[in-house]
Amino acid sequence: MITNDDDDDDDDDDDDDDDVNPWSSSSLSKYILIKIYRFIILPVVLHGCETWSFTLREERRLRVLENKVLRRIFGPKRDEVTGE
């Protein structure tokens, strides 16, 4: 028999509030975020790259990843004249 108990743990869906995103955290300096990227994330991404058959597609994807991370740290670049 299937029952729908409302008394089940409601904590399962509320875990999103406790997640901390270091890229959008103002408590970490840009210097620390760059160090995290260079010494933790980049080595994980490039692990085993000596054996890859590196194509232009992979090179572009790595550049896109790096640009996304840097945009998260520094924010989007704005044109000083137009403000866009």
Protein Blocks (a to p, Z undefined) as FASTA:
>chain_A
ZZddfkbcfklmmmmmmpccfklpckbcfklmmmmmmmmmmmmmmgoklmpccdfklmmm
mmmmmmmmmmmmnopaddfkloZZ
